[in-house]
């Protein structure tokens, strides 16, 4: 995570956007009067929103955790799906 003041970010906005996207780095934009802001890639933002959505439904999240546990314990099976049947 990077922190930079508003003026610095404004002077090199493209560079900070590139850093957020290419390095998946979160940039905290600080301001003298408070009310800081966060700059992150769209991919990171979407990932956070997806995780919040999945975790907001206890049943879905429980099923996901159980599936992960089964996979880690070698209880997964590979299936081939044939569209011709």
PDB file of N, CA, C and O in Angstrom:
ATOM      1  N   UNK A   1       0.842  -1.164   0.000  1.00  0.00           N
ATOM      2  CA  UNK A   1       0.000   0.000   0.000  1.00  0.00           C
ATOM      3  C   UNK A   1       0.889   1.229   0.000  1.00  0.00           C
ATOM      4  O   UNK A   1       1.845   1.334   0.768  1.00  0.00           O
ATOM      5  N   UNK A   2       0.549   2.148  -0.875  1.00  0.00           N
ATOM      6  CA  UNK A   2       1.282   3.413  -0.965  1.00  0.00           C
ATOM      7  C   UNK A   2       0.439   4.528  -0.375  1.00  0.00           C
ATOM      8  O   UNK A   2      -0.790   4.455  -0.375  1.00  0.00           O
ATOM      9  N   UNK A   3       1.088   5.541   0.116  1.00  0.00           N
ATOM     10  CA  UNK A   3       0.391   6.749   0.551  1.00  0.00           C
ATOM     11  C   UNK A   3       1.081   7.935  -0.102  1.00  0.00           C
ATOM     12  O   UNK A   3       2.307   8.044  -0.086  1.00  0.00           O
ATOM     13  N   UNK A   4       0.280   8.819  -0.675  1.00  0.00           N
ATOM     14  CA  UNK A   4       0.830  10.014  -1.313  1.00  0.00           C
ATOM     15  C   UNK A   4      -0.161  11.152  -1.121  1.00  0.00           C
ATOM     16  O   UNK A   4      -1.371  10.933  -1.061  1.00  0.00           O
ATOM     17  N   UNK A   5       0.364  12.369  -1.024  1.00  0.00           N
ATOM     18  CA  UNK A   5      -0.559  13.482  -0.844  1.00  0.00           C
ATOM     19  C   UNK A   5      -1.217  13.858  -2.175  1.00  0.00           C
ATOM     20  O   UNK A   5      -0.739  13.512  -3.255  1.00  0.00           O
ATOM     21  N   UNK A   6      -2.311  14.567  -2.054  1.00  0.00           N
ATOM     22  CA  UNK A   6      -3.145  14.906  -3.200  1.00  0.00           C
ATOM     23  C   UNK A   6      -2.349  15.589  -4.310  1.00  0.00           C
ATOM     24  O   UNK A   6      -2.494  15.241  -5.482  1.00  0.00           O
ATOM     25  N   UNK A   7      -1.520  16.546  -3.953  1.00  0.00           N
ATOM     26  CA  UNK A   7      -0.752  17.291  -4.956  1.00  0.00           C
ATOM     27  C   UNK A   7       0.191  16.394  -5.735  1.00  0.00           C
ATOM     28  O   UNK A   7       0.316  16.526  -6.953  1.00  0.00           O
ATOM     29  N   UNK A   8       0.855  15.481  -5.038  1.00  0.00           N
ATOM     30  CA  UNK A   8       1.776  14.553  -5.696  1.00  0.00           C
ATOM     31  C   UNK A   8       1.028  13.643  -6.662  1.00  0.00           C
ATOM     32  O   UNK A   8       1.475  13.413  -7.785  1.00  0.00           O
ATOM     33  N   UNK A   9      -0.113  13.129  -6.216  1.00  0.00           N
ATOM     34  CA  UNK A   9      -0.912  12.250  -7.085  1.00  0.00           C
ATOM     35  C   UNK A   9      -1.404  13.030  -8.297  1.00  0.00           C
ATOM     36  O   UNK A   9      -1.362  12.528  -9.420  1.00  0.00           O
ATOM     37  N   UNK A  10      -1.864  14.242  -8.077  1.00  0.00           N
ATOM     38  CA  UNK A  10      -2.368  15.070  -9.186  1.00  0.00           C
ATOM     39  C   UNK A  10      -1.281  15.301 -10.230  1.00  0.00           C
ATOM     40  O   UNK A  10      -1.559  15.259 -11.429  1.00  0.00           O
ATOM     41  N   UNK A  11      -0.048  15.544  -9.792  1.00  0.00           N
ATOM     42  CA  UNK A  11       1.051  15.798 -10.731  1.00  0.00           C
ATOM     43  C   UNK A  11       1.419  14.568 -11.549  1.00  0.00           C
ATOM     44  O   UNK A  11       1.903  14.700 -12.673  1.00  0.00           O
ATOM     45  N   UNK A  12       1.199  13.374 -11.005  1.00  0.00           N
ATOM     46  CA  UNK A  12       1.589  12.146 -11.694  1.00  0.00           C
ATOM     47  C   UNK A  12       0.439  11.130 -11.653  1.00  0.00           C
ATOM     48  O   UNK A  12       0.639   9.960 -11.327  1.00  0.00           O
ATOM     49  N   UNK A  13      -0.758  11.599 -11.988  1.00  0.00           N
ATOM     50  CA  UNK A  13      -1.947  10.760 -11.888  1.00  0.00           C
ATOM     51  C   UNK A  13      -1.836   9.507 -12.742  1.00  0.00           C
ATOM     52  O   UNK A  13      -2.190   8.420 -12.286  1.00  0.00           O
ATOM     53  N   UNK A  14      -1.352   9.636 -13.973  1.00  0.00           N
ATOM     54  CA  UNK A  14      -1.212   8.467 -14.849  1.00  0.00           C
ATOM     55  C   UNK A  14      -0.287   7.438 -14.220  1.00  0.00           C
ATOM     56  O   UNK A  14      -0.580   6.243 -14.253  1.00  0.00           O
ATOM     57  N   UNK A  15       0.813   7.879 -13.653  1.00  0.00           N
ATOM     58  CA  UNK A  15       1.758   6.964 -13.015  1.00  0.00           C
ATOM     59  C   UNK A  15       1.132   6.206 -11.857  1.00  0.00           C
ATOM     60  O   UNK A  15       1.357   5.006 -11.702  1.00  0.00           O
ATOM     61  N   UNK A  16       0.347   6.903 -11.044  1.00  0.00           N
ATOM     62  CA  UNK A  16      -0.315   6.235  -9.923  1.00  0.00           C
ATOM     63  C   UNK A  16      -1.393   5.266 -10.416  1.00  0.00           C
ATOM     64  O   UNK A  16      -1.572   4.190  -9.847  1.00  0.00           O
ATOM     65  N   UNK A  17      -2.109   5.653 -11.479  1.00  0.00           N
ATOM     66  CA  UNK A  17      -3.101   4.735 -12.066  1.00  0.00           C
ATOM     67  C   UNK A  17      -2.401   3.495 -12.618  1.00  0.00           C
ATOM     68  O   UNK A  17      -2.892   2.380 -12.446  1.00  0.00           O
ATOM     69  N   UNK A  18      -1.267   3.680 -13.275  1.00  0.00           N
ATOM     70  CA  UNK A  18      -0.507   2.536 -13.791  1.00  0.00           C
ATOM     71  C   UNK A  18      -0.045   1.631 -12.650  1.00  0.00           C
ATOM     72  O   UNK A  18      -0.119   0.407 -12.757  1.00  0.00           O
ATOM     73  N   UNK A  19       0.426   2.224 -11.571  1.00  0.00           N
ATOM     74  CA  UNK A  19       0.873   1.435 -10.418  1.00  0.00           C
ATOM     75  C   UNK A  19      -0.287   0.634  -9.833  1.00  0.00           C
ATOM     76  O   UNK A  19      -0.131  -0.540  -9.496  1.00  0.00           O
ATOM     77  N   UNK A  20      -1.444   1.270  -9.714  1.00  0.00           N
ATOM     78  CA  UNK A  20      -2.622   0.576  -9.174  1.00  0.00           C
ATOM     79  C   UNK A  20      -3.020  -0.596 -10.067  1.00  0.00           C
ATOM     80  O   UNK A  20      -3.382  -1.660  -9.565  1.00  0.00           O
ATOM     81  N   UNK A  21      -2.958  -0.415 -11.365  1.00  0.00           N
ATOM     82  CA  UNK A  21      -3.373  -1.468 -12.294  1.00  0.00           C
ATOM     83  C   UNK A  21      -2.298  -2.518 -12.529  1.00  0.00           C
ATOM     84  O   UNK A  21      -2.586  -3.713 -12.476  1.00  0.00           O
ATOM     85  N   UNK A  22      -1.090  -2.104 -12.781  1.00  0.00           N
ATOM     86  CA  UNK A  22      -0.033  -3.050 -13.150  1.00  0.00           C
ATOM     87  C   UNK A  22       0.528  -3.819 -11.957  1.00  0.00           C
ATOM     88  O   UNK A  22       0.888  -4.990 -12.081  1.00  0.00           O
ATOM     89  N   UNK A  23       0.602  -3.160 -10.808  1.00  0.00           N
ATOM     90  CA  UNK A  23       1.184  -3.781  -9.619  1.00  0.00           C
ATOM     91  C   UNK A  23       0.129  -4.183  -8.589  1.00  0.00           C
ATOM     92  O   UNK A  23       0.460  -4.700  -7.522  1.00  0.00           O
ATOM     93  N   UNK A  24      -1.150  -3.942  -8.917  1.00  0.00           N
ATOM     94  CA  UNK A  24      -2.255  -4.185  -7.970  1.00  0.00           C
ATOM     95  C   UNK A  24      -1.976  -3.532  -6.622  1.00  0.00           C
ATOM     96  O   UNK A  24      -2.252  -4.101  -5.566  1.00  0.00           O
ATOM     97  N   UNK A  25      -1.429  -2.340  -6.684  1.00  0.00           N
ATOM     98  CA  UNK A  25      -1.076  -1.568  -5.493  1.00  0.00           C
ATOM     99  C   UNK A  25      -2.230  -0.633  -5.137  1.00  0.00           C
ATOM    100  O   UNK A  25      -2.808   0.011  -6.013  1.00  0.00           O
ATOM    101  N   UNK A  26      -2.558  -0.565  -3.864  1.00  0.00           N
ATOM    102  CA  UNK A  26      -3.571   0.376  -3.392  1.00  0.00           C
ATOM    103  C   UNK A  26      -2.870   1.669  -3.004  1.00  0.00           C
ATOM    104  O   UNK A  26      -1.851   1.649  -2.314  1.00  0.00           O
ATOM    105  N   UNK A  27      -3.424   2.798  -3.452  1.00  0.00           N
ATOM    106  CA  UNK A  27      -2.830   4.104  -3.169  1.00  0.00           C
ATOM    107  C   UNK A  27      -3.784   4.889  -2.273  1.00  0.00           C
ATOM    108  O   UNK A  27      -4.938   5.121  -2.634  1.00  0.00           O
ATOM    109  N   UNK A  28      -3.300   5.290  -1.117  1.00  0.00           N
ATOM    110  CA  UNK A  28      -4.063   6.157  -0.232  1.00  0.00           C
ATOM    111  C   UNK A  28      -3.693   7.591  -0.587  1.00  0.00           C
ATOM    112  O   UNK A  28      -2.528   7.981  -0.507  1.00  0.00           O
ATOM    113  N   UNK A  29      -4.679   8.356  -0.971  1.00  0.00           N
ATOM    114  CA  UNK A  29      -4.449   9.757  -1.337  1.00  0.00           C
ATOM    115  C   UNK A  29      -4.827  10.601  -0.121  1.00  0.00           C
ATOM    116  O   UNK A  29      -5.996  10.708   0.249  1.00  0.00           O
ATOM    117  N   UNK A  30      -3.811  11.191   0.481  1.00  0.00           N
ATOM    118  CA  UNK A  30      -4.032  11.959   1.708  1.00  0.00           C
ATOM    119  C   UNK A  30      -4.321  13.421   1.365  1.00  0.00           C
ATOM    120  O   UNK A  30      -3.855  13.964   0.362  1.00  0.00           O
ATOM    121  N   UNK A  31      -5.118  14.032   2.256  1.00  0.00           N
ATOM    122  CA  UNK A  31      -5.473  15.443   2.084  1.00  0.00           C
ATOM    123  C   UNK A  31      -5.278  16.169   3.409  1.00  0.00           C
ATOM    124  O   UNK A  31      -5.497  15.589   4.473  1.00  0.00           O
ATOM    125  N   UNK A  32      -4.874  17.415   3.352  1.00  0.00           N
ATOM    126  CA  UNK A  32      -4.621  18.201   4.565  1.00  0.00           C
ATOM    127  C   UNK A  32      -5.846  18.284   5.465  1.00  0.00           C
ATOM    128  O   UNK A  32      -5.740  18.186   6.687  1.00  0.00           O
ATOM    129  N   UNK A  33      -6.988  18.461   4.858  1.00  0.00           N
ATOM    130  CA  UNK A  33      -8.222  18.652   5.627  1.00  0.00           C
ATOM    131  C   UNK A  33      -8.920  17.332   5.950  1.00  0.00           C
ATOM    132  O   UNK A  33     -10.061  17.330   6.410  1.00  0.00           O
ATOM    133  N   UNK A  34      -8.239  16.211   5.712  1.00  0.00           N
ATOM    134  CA  UNK A  34      -8.855  14.913   5.973  1.00  0.00           C
ATOM    135  C   UNK A  34      -9.687  14.467   4.791  1.00  0.00           C
ATOM    136  O   UNK A  34      -9.604  15.054   3.712  1.00  0.00           O
ATOM    137  N   UNK A  35     -10.488  13.435   4.987  1.00  0.00           N
ATOM    138  CA  UNK A  35     -11.280  12.923   3.880  1.00  0.00           C
ATOM    139  C   UNK A  35     -10.398  12.270   2.838  1.00  0.00           C
ATOM    140  O   UNK A  35     -10.557  12.518   1.643  1.00  0.00           O
ATOM    141  N   UNK A  36      -9.466  11.435   3.279  1.00  0.00           N
ATOM    142  CA  UNK A  36      -8.563  10.754   2.356  1.00  0.00           C
ATOM    143  C   UNK A  36      -9.360   9.898   1.376  1.00  0.00           C
ATOM    144  O   UNK A  36     -10.526   9.584   1.618  1.00  0.00           O
ATOM    145  N   UNK A  37      -8.724   9.527   0.274  1.00  0.00           N
ATOM    146  CA  UNK A  37      -9.357   8.706  -0.750  1.00  0.00           C
ATOM    147  C   UNK A  37      -8.448   7.525  -1.064  1.00  0.00           C
ATOM    148  O   UNK A  37      -7.264   7.524  -0.730  1.00  0.00           O
ATOM    149  N   UNK A  38      -9.030   6.521  -1.714  1.00  0.00           N
ATOM    150  CA  UNK A  38      -8.294   5.316  -2.070  1.00  0.00           C
ATOM    151  C   UNK A  38      -8.362   5.135  -3.579  1.00  0.00           C
ATOM    152  O   UNK A  38      -9.429   5.257  -4.181  1.00  0.00           O
ATOM    153  N   UNK A  39      -7.218   4.842  -4.185  1.00  0.00           N
ATOM    154  CA  UNK A  39      -7.136   4.543  -5.614  1.00  0.00           C
ATOM    155  C   UNK A  39      -6.708   3.089  -5.746  1.00  0.00           C
ATOM    156  O   UNK A  39      -5.681   2.682  -5.205  1.00  0.00           O
ATOM    157  N   UNK A  40      -7.510   2.304  -6.476  1.00  0.00           N
ATOM    158  CA  UNK A  40      -7.177   0.900  -6.704  1.00  0.00           C
ATOM    159  C   UNK A  40      -7.647   0.513  -8.099  1.00  0.00           C
ATOM    160  O   UNK A  40      -8.445   1.220  -8.716  1.00  0.00           O
ATOM    161  N   UNK A  41      -7.148  -0.606  -8.584  1.00  0.00           N
ATOM    162  CA  UNK A  41      -7.551  -1.072  -9.908  1.00  0.00           C
ATOM    163  C   UNK A  41      -8.997  -1.534  -9.873  1.00  0.00           C
ATOM    164  O   UNK A  41      -9.524  -1.899  -8.822  1.00  0.00           O
ATOM    165  N   UNK A  42      -9.626  -1.513 -11.034  1.00  0.00           N
ATOM    166  CA  UNK A  42     -10.990  -2.008 -11.147  1.00  0.00           C
ATOM    167  C   UNK A  42     -11.047  -3.495 -10.803  1.00  0.00           C
ATOM    168  O   UNK A  42     -12.016  -3.959 -10.202  1.00  0.00           O
ATOM    169  N   UNK A  43     -10.011  -4.241 -11.183  1.00  0.00           N
ATOM    170  CA  UNK A  43      -9.968  -5.672 -10.884  1.00  0.00           C
ATOM    171  C   UNK A  43      -9.972  -5.910  -9.377  1.00  0.00           C
ATOM    172  O   UNK A  43     -10.682  -6.791  -8.894  1.00  0.00           O
ATOM    173  N   UNK A  44      -9.188  -5.135  -8.632  1.00  0.00           N
ATOM    174  CA  UNK A  44      -9.159  -5.271  -7.169  1.00  0.00           C
ATOM    175  C   UNK A  44     -10.504  -4.885  -6.558  1.00  0.00           C
ATOM    176  O   UNK A  44     -10.994  -5.555  -5.649  1.00  0.00           O
ATOM    177  N   UNK A  45     -11.085  -3.822  -7.051  1.00  0.00           N
ATOM    178  CA  UNK A  45     -12.386  -3.383  -6.553  1.00  0.00           C
ATOM    179  C   UNK A  45     -13.445  -4.471  -6.790  1.00  0.00           C
ATOM    180  O   UNK A  45     -14.209  -4.810  -5.886  1.00  0.00           O
ATOM    181  N   UNK A  46     -13.480  -5.010  -8.011  1.00  0.00           N
ATOM    182  CA  UNK A  46     -14.448  -6.063  -8.324  1.00  0.00           C
ATOM    183  C   UNK A  46     -14.241  -7.292  -7.456  1.00  0.00           C
ATOM    184  O   UNK A  46     -15.208  -7.929  -7.037  1.00  0.00           O
ATOM    185  N   UNK A  47     -12.984  -7.630  -7.184  1.00  0.00           N
ATOM    186  CA  UNK A  47     -12.683  -8.766  -6.323  1.00  0.00           C
ATOM    187  C   UNK A  47     -13.231  -8.548  -4.915  1.00  0.00           C
ATOM    188  O   UNK A  47     -13.819  -9.453  -4.325  1.00  0.00           O
ATOM    189  N   UNK A  48     -13.038  -7.364  -4.389  1.00  0.00           N
ATOM    190  CA  UNK A  48     -13.543  -7.040  -3.053  1.00  0.00           C
ATOM    191  C   UNK A  48     -15.065  -7.123  -3.024  1.00  0.00           C
ATOM    192  O   UNK A  48     -15.640  -7.691  -2.095  1.00  0.00           O
ATOM    193  N   UNK A  49     -15.720  -6.559  -4.037  1.00  0.00           N
ATOM    194  CA  UNK A  49     -17.184  -6.577  -4.084  1.00  0.00           C
ATOM    195  C   UNK A  49     -17.715  -8.003  -4.192  1.00  0.00           C
ATOM    196  O   UNK A  49     -18.716  -8.342  -3.561  1.00  0.00           O
ATOM    197  N   UNK A  50     -17.054  -8.834  -4.983  1.00  0.00           N
ATOM    198  CA  UNK A  50     -17.474 -10.229  -5.124  1.00  0.00           C
ATOM    199  C   UNK A  50     -17.335 -10.969  -3.795  1.00  0.00           C
ATOM    200  O   UNK A  50     -18.225 -11.726  -3.407  1.00  0.00           O
ATOM    201  N   UNK A  51     -16.226 -10.751  -3.104  1.00  0.00           N
ATOM    202  CA  UNK A  51     -16.021 -11.387  -1.805  1.00  0.00           C
ATOM    203  C   UNK A  51     -17.056 -10.929  -0.787  1.00  0.00           C
ATOM    204  O   UNK A  51     -17.565 -11.740  -0.013  1.00  0.00           O
ATOM    205  N   UNK A  52     -17.367  -9.663  -0.780  1.00  0.00           N
ATOM    206  CA  UNK A  52     -18.398  -9.168   0.135  1.00  0.00           C
ATOM    207  C   UNK A  52     -19.752  -9.793  -0.173  1.00  0.00           C
ATOM    208  O   UNK A  52     -20.506 -10.136   0.738  1.00  0.00           O
ATOM    209  N   UNK A  53     -20.057  -9.940  -1.454  1.00  0.00           N
ATOM    210  CA  UNK A  53     -21.330 -10.544  -1.855  1.00  0.00           C
ATOM    211  C   UNK A  53     -21.404 -12.001  -1.401  1.00  0.00           C
ATOM    212  O   UNK A  53     -22.403 -12.418  -0.816  1.00  0.00           O
ATOM    213  N   UNK A  54     -20.358 -12.770  -1.666  1.00  0.00           N
ATOM    214  CA  UNK A  54     -20.356 -14.184  -1.291  1.00  0.00           C
ATOM    215  C   UNK A  54     -20.447 -14.332   0.220  1.00  0.00           C
ATOM    216  O   UNK A  54     -21.201 -15.169   0.715  1.00  0.00           O
ATOM    217  N   UNK A  55     -19.695 -13.538   0.948  1.00  0.00           N
ATOM    218  CA  UNK A  55     -19.684 -13.653   2.405  1.00  0.00           C
ATOM    219  C   UNK A  55     -20.968 -13.128   3.050  1.00  0.00           C
ATOM    220  O   UNK A  55     -21.254 -13.448   4.204  1.00  0.00           O
ATOM    221  N   UNK A  56     -21.729 -12.339   2.331  1.00  0.00           N
ATOM    222  CA  UNK A  56     -22.959 -11.792   2.904  1.00  0.00           C
ATOM    223  C   UNK A  56     -24.070 -12.832   2.989  1.00  0.00           C
ATOM    224  O   UNK A  56     -25.037 -12.641   3.728  1.00  0.00           O
ATOM    225  N   UNK A  57     -23.947 -13.929   2.246  1.00  0.00           N
ATOM    226  CA  UNK A  57     -24.940 -14.998   2.266  1.00  0.00           C
ATOM    227  C   UNK A  57     -24.333 -16.184   3.003  1.00  0.00           C
ATOM    228  O   UNK A  57     -23.457 -16.868   2.474  1.00  0.00           O
ATOM    229  N   UNK A  58     -24.802 -16.426   4.232  1.00  0.00           N
ATOM    230  CA  UNK A  58     -24.192 -17.467   5.072  1.00  0.00           C
ATOM    231  C   UNK A  58     -24.253 -18.839   4.422  1.00  0.00           C
ATOM    232  O   UNK A  58     -23.298 -19.610   4.521  1.00  0.00           O
ATOM    233  N   UNK A  59     -25.356 -19.157   3.762  1.00  0.00           N
ATOM    234  CA  UNK A  59     -25.494 -20.476   3.134  1.00  0.00           C
ATOM    235  C   UNK A  59     -24.492 -20.653   1.990  1.00  0.00           C
ATOM    236  O   UNK A  59     -23.822 -21.682   1.902  1.00  0.00           O
ATOM    237  N   UNK A  60     -24.393 -19.665   1.131  1.00  0.00           N
ATOM    238  CA  UNK A  60     -23.448 -19.733   0.017  1.00  0.00           C
ATOM    239  C   UNK A  60     -22.021 -19.815   0.518  1.00  0.00           C
ATOM    240  O   UNK A  60     -21.226 -20.598  -0.002  1.00  0.00           O
ATOM    241  N   UNK A  61     -21.682 -19.013   1.527  1.00  0.00           N
ATOM    242  CA  UNK A  61     -20.325 -19.008   2.062  1.00  0.00           C
ATOM    243  C   UNK A  61     -19.995 -20.342   2.725  1.00  0.00           C
ATOM    244  O   UNK A  61     -18.875 -20.835   2.594  1.00  0.00           O
ATOM    245  N   UNK A  62     -20.943 -20.924   3.426  1.00  0.00           N
ATOM    246  CA  UNK A  62     -20.725 -22.237   4.049  1.00  0.00           C
ATOM    247  C   UNK A  62     -20.481 -23.309   2.997  1.00  0.00           C
ATOM    248  O   UNK A  62     -19.604 -24.156   3.165  1.00  0.00           O
ATOM    249  N   UNK A  63     -21.251 -23.279   1.914  1.00  0.00           N
ATOM    250  CA  UNK A  63     -21.049 -24.253   0.833  1.00  0.00           C
ATOM    251  C   UNK A  63     -19.684 -24.074   0.191  1.00  0.00           C
ATOM    252  O   UNK A  63     -19.018 -25.056  -0.138  1.00  0.00           O
ATOM    253  N   UNK A  64     -19.271 -22.846   0.013  1.00  0.00           N
ATOM    254  CA  UNK A  64     -17.954 -22.575  -0.563  1.00  0.00           C
ATOM    255  C   UNK A  64     -16.847 -23.098   0.349  1.00  0.00           C
ATOM    256  O   UNK A  64     -15.910 -23.738  -0.128  1.00  0.00           O
ATOM    257  N   UNK A  65     -16.939 -22.838   1.645  1.00  0.00           N
ATOM    258  CA  UNK A  65     -15.925 -23.320   2.597  1.00  0.00           C
ATOM    259  C   UNK A  65     -15.882 -24.845   2.619  1.00  0.00           C
ATOM    260  O   UNK A  65     -14.802 -25.433   2.676  1.00  0.00           O
ATOM    261  N   UNK A  66     -17.042 -25.486   2.574  1.00  0.00           N
ATOM    262  CA  UNK A  66     -17.091 -26.949   2.561  1.00  0.00           C
ATOM    263  C   UNK A  66     -16.443 -27.496   1.292  1.00  0.00           C
ATOM    264  O   UNK A  66     -15.719 -28.490   1.344  1.00  0.00           O
ATOM    265  N   UNK A  67     -16.698 -26.860   0.168  1.00  0.00           N
ATOM    266  CA  UNK A  67     -16.082 -27.295  -1.096  1.00  0.00           C
ATOM    267  C   UNK A  67     -14.565 -27.161  -1.045  1.00  0.00           C
ATOM    268  O   UNK A  67     -13.845 -28.038  -1.523  1.00  0.00           O
ATOM    269  N   UNK A  68     -14.082 -26.075  -0.471  1.00  0.00           N
ATOM    270  CA  UNK A  68     -12.634 -25.874  -0.335  1.00  0.00           C
ATOM    271  C   UNK A  68     -12.042 -26.951   0.562  1.00  0.00           C
ATOM    272  O   UNK A  68     -10.987 -27.505   0.253  1.00  0.00           O
ATOM    273  N   UNK A  69     -12.709 -27.252   1.669  1.00  0.00           N
ATOM    274  CA  UNK A  69     -12.235 -28.308   2.573  1.00  0.00           C
ATOM    275  C   UNK A  69     -12.167 -29.655   1.865  1.00  0.00           C
ATOM    276  O   UNK A  69     -11.196 -30.395   2.027  1.00  0.00           O
ATOM    277  N   UNK A  70     -13.190 -29.977   1.082  1.00  0.00           N
ATOM    278  CA  UNK A  70     -13.205 -31.243   0.349  1.00  0.00           C
ATOM    279  C   UNK A  70     -12.050 -31.299  -0.651  1.00  0.00           C
ATOM    280  O   UNK A  70     -11.392 -32.331  -0.790  1.00  0.00           O
ATOM    281  N   UNK A  71     -11.811 -30.208  -1.332  1.00  0.00           N
ATOM    282  CA  UNK A  71     -10.708 -30.155  -2.300  1.00  0.00           C
ATOM    283  C   UNK A  71      -9.369 -30.355  -1.600  1.00  0.00           C
ATOM    284  O   UNK A  71      -8.523 -31.110  -2.079  1.00  0.00           O
ATOM    285  N   UNK A  72      -9.176 -29.679  -0.468  1.00  0.00           N
ATOM    286  CA  UNK A  72      -7.916 -29.790   0.278  1.00  0.00           C
ATOM    287  C   UNK A  72      -7.702 -31.201   0.827  1.00  0.00           C
ATOM    288  O   UNK A  72      -6.559 -31.621   1.010  1.00  0.00           O
ATOM    289  N   UNK A  73      -8.769 -31.930   1.089  1.00  0.00           N
ATOM    290  CA  UNK A  73      -8.671 -33.288   1.616  1.00  0.00           C
ATOM    291  C   UNK A  73      -8.640 -34.341   0.505  1.00  0.00           C
ATOM    292  O   UNK A  73      -8.702 -35.539   0.781  1.00  0.00           O
ATOM    293  N   UNK A  74      -8.544 -33.895  -0.738  1.00  0.00           N
ATOM    294  CA  UNK A  74      -8.461 -34.819  -1.862  1.00  0.00           C
ATOM    295  C   UNK A  74      -9.773 -35.501  -2.196  1.00  0.00           C
ATOM    296  O   UNK A  74      -9.777 -36.571  -2.805  1.00  0.00           O
ATOM    297  N   UNK A  75     -10.873 -34.903  -1.812  1.00  0.00           N
ATOM    298  CA  UNK A  75     -12.177 -35.495  -2.064  1.00  0.00           C
ATOM    299  C   UNK A  75     -12.829 -34.953  -3.338  1.00  0.00           C
ATOM    300  O   UNK A  75     -14.040 -35.079  -3.520  1.00  0.00           O
ATOM    301  N   UNK A  76     -12.043 -34.365  -4.199  1.00  0.00           N
ATOM    302  CA  UNK A  76     -12.570 -33.813  -5.445  1.00  0.00           C
ATOM    303  C   UNK A  76     -12.480 -34.856  -6.549  1.00  0.00           C
ATOM    304  O   UNK A  76     -11.628 -35.744  -6.513  1.00  0.00           O
ATOM    305  N   UNK A  77     -13.357 -34.739  -7.517  1.00  0.00           N
ATOM    306  CA  UNK A  77     -13.351 -35.657  -8.659  1.00  0.00           C
ATOM    307  C   UNK A  77     -13.380 -34.841  -9.934  1.00  0.00           C
ATOM    308  O   UNK A  77     -14.039 -33.803 -10.007  1.00  0.00           O
ATOM    309  N   UNK A  78     -12.655 -35.321 -10.947  1.00  0.00           N
ATOM    310  CA  UNK A  78     -12.657 -34.669 -12.258  1.00  0.00           C
ATOM    311  C   UNK A  78     -13.759 -35.299 -13.084  1.00  0.00           C
ATOM    312  O   UNK A  78     -13.853 -36.522 -13.180  1.00  0.00           O
ATOM    313  N   UNK A  79     -14.579 -34.474 -13.672  1.00  0.00           N
ATOM    314  CA  UNK A  79     -15.656 -34.963 -14.520  1.00  0.00           C
ATOM    315  C   UNK A  79     -15.533 -34.326 -15.888  1.00  0.00           C
ATOM    316  O   UNK A  79     -15.264 -33.130 -16.001  1.00  0.00           O
ATOM    317  N   UNK A  80     -15.726 -35.114 -16.917  1.00  0.00           N
ATOM    318  CA  UNK A  80     -15.769 -34.606 -18.276  1.00  0.00           C
ATOM    319  C   UNK A  80     -17.212 -34.449 -18.693  1.00  0.00           C
ATOM    320  O   UNK A  80     -18.002 -35.386 -18.573  1.00  0.00           O
ATOM    321  N   UNK A  81     -17.556 -33.302 -19.169  1.00  0.00           N
ATOM    322  CA  UNK A  81     -18.924 -33.049 -19.604  1.00  0.00           C
ATOM    323  C   UNK A  81     -18.944 -33.150 -21.122  1.00  0.00           C
ATOM    324  O   UNK A  81     -18.229 -32.428 -21.817  1.00  0.00           O
ATOM    325  N   UNK A  82     -19.765 -34.048 -21.617  1.00  0.00           N
ATOM    326  CA  UNK A  82     -19.882 -34.249 -23.051  1.00  0.00           C
ATOM    327  C   UNK A  82     -21.226 -33.677 -23.503  1.00  0.00           C
ATOM    328  O   UNK A  82     -22.279 -34.149 -23.077  1.00  0.00           O
ATOM    329  N   UNK A  83     -21.188 -32.669 -24.359  1.00  0.00           N
ATOM    330  CA  UNK A  83     -22.415 -32.015 -24.806  1.00  0.00           C
ATOM    331  C   UNK A  83     -23.210 -32.865 -25.782  1.00  0.00           C
ATOM    332  O   UNK A  83     -24.349 -32.516 -26.093  1.00  0.00           O
ATOM    333  N   UNK A  84     -22.654 -33.975 -26.282  1.00  0.00           N
ATOM    334  CA  UNK A  84     -23.334 -34.808 -27.267  1.00  0.00           C
ATOM    335  C   UNK A  84     -24.336 -35.770 -26.645  1.00  0.00           C
ATOM    336  O   UNK A  84     -25.138 -36.364 -27.366  1.00  0.00           O
ATOM    337  N   UNK A  85     -24.313 -35.934 -25.356  1.00  0.00           N
ATOM    338  CA  UNK A  85     -25.218 -36.892 -24.697  1.00  0.00           C
ATOM    339  C   UNK A  85     -26.526 -36.275 -24.335  1.00  0.00           C
ATOM    340  O   UNK A  85     -27.392 -36.948 -23.777  1.00  0.00           O
TER     341      UNK A  85
END
